Amino acid sequence: MFRPLSDDEKREALRDGAVGAVREAQRRQPELQQLGLCAQNVFHAFLQAETWTVEEAELPAWMKTPPLEELWSVKAKVTKS
């Protein structure tokens, strides 16, 4: 049977997890910067588009009834002013 962790063991586990998370973030920093730049470029390209349209999604064939009828009945349209 397992015994509960002491407060010191809990603090140590949290400290180790935080240190590991910081190290992982530092290790992946170049990848995160590249991903951020890519997202920024895609968003900028959308802003430069002449018109945007949002169309109602069709109900998937495998789904017999919509989960929330009001969400499927909305027909949104977004245009650049």
Buried (B, 14 or more C-beta within 10 A) or exposed (E): EEEEEEEEEEEEEEEEEEEEEEEEEEEEEEEEEEEEEEEEEEEEEEEEEEEEEEEEEEEEEEEEEEEEEEEBEEEEEEEEE
